[in-house]
Amino acid sequence: MKENEFRCFLENVEQITSKEKAIKSRISRAYLVEEILCEDLDCIVNDDKKMYDALIVLKELPDEHNGNLQNALRWYYKFANNKEFPRLHSYSRK
C-alpha cells in the first residue's frame, strides 16, 4: 500500500470530516485488510475481479462492522483508479 500517497489523497477529499481521525482510521483498516487478505492492496485494486472477491470475503467476516473494512478498501480503489468501484450487486450482473 502506498500509505503517504493515500494519506494525501484522503486529506484532499472534501466530504471527509474530522480529517485526522477519519484518515488514521481508514489507513489502519486498509492495513488490516491487507493482513486479512494476505495481499497488497495495490494488487487487489488493479484487478476488478480480485476487488469483487475481496469485498465478498470482507463482507462475510464476523468482525466486519458496518462495512468499515470494505469502506477502507473502496477508498483505496478510488485513490488508485480515480473512480468508485460499483456496488456488489451491480458488478455481479456483468
KEPA-416143 format. One line per 10 residues: number of its first residue (from 0); their letters; for each residue x, y, z of C-alpha. Coordinates in steps of 0.25 Angstrom, whole numbers. Each point is the difference from the previous one (the first is absolute). Layout:
NUM = a = X,Y,Z | ...;
This chain:
0 = mkenefrcfl = 0,0,0 | 5,14,-3 | -3,6,13 | 5,14,-2 | -7,2,-13 | -13,-6,5 | 1,9,12 | 2,13,-9 | -12,-5,-8 | -9,-1,12;
10 = enveqitske = 4,13,5 | -4,7,-13 | -14,-7,1 | -10,11,4 | -11,-10,4 | 9,-6,11 | -3,8,13 | 9,-1,13 | 12,-2,-9 | 10,-6,9;
20 = kaiksrisra = -8,-10,7 | -7,-5,-13 | 13,-1,-8 | 7,-7,11 | -12,-10,1 | 0,-3,-15 | 15,-2,-1 | 0,-9,12 | -12,-8,-6 | 7,-1,-13;
30 = ylveeilced = 12,-6,6 | -10,-10,7 | -6,-3,-13 | 14,-4,-5 | 3,-8,12 | -14,-8,-2 | 1,-2,-15 | 16,-3,1 | 1,9,-12 | 5,14,-4;
40 = ldcivnddkk = -12,10,-2 | 7,5,-13 | -1,-14,-6 | -15,-1,5 | -5,13,-6 | 7,-2,-13 | -9,-12,-4 | -15,2,1 | -2,-15,2 | 9,0,12;
50 = mydalivlke = -6,12,5 | -14,-6,0 | 5,-13,6 | 7,8,11 | -13,8,3 | -8,-13,1 | 11,-6,10 | -1,12,9 | -15,1,0 | 0,-14,5;
60 = lpdehngnlq = 9,2,12 | -6,0,14 | 9,12,3 | -5,9,-11 | -9,10,7 | -8,10,-9 | 9,-3,-12 | 12,7,6 | 10,-9,-6 | -7,0,-14;
70 = nalrwyykfa = -1,15,1 | 15,1,2 | 3,-9,-12 | -10,8,-8 | 7,13,3 | 13,-6,-4 | -6,-4,-13 | -5,14,-3 | 14,5,4 | 7,-10,-10;
80 = nnkefprlhs = -10,1,-11 | -6,13,1 | -14,-6,0 | -9,-7,9 | -2,-15,0 | -14,-4,-3 | -10,-6,10 | 2,-15,1 | -14,-3,-6 | 3,9,-12;
90 = ysrk = 14,-6,-2 | -6,-14,1 | -10,3,-11 | 11,2,-10;
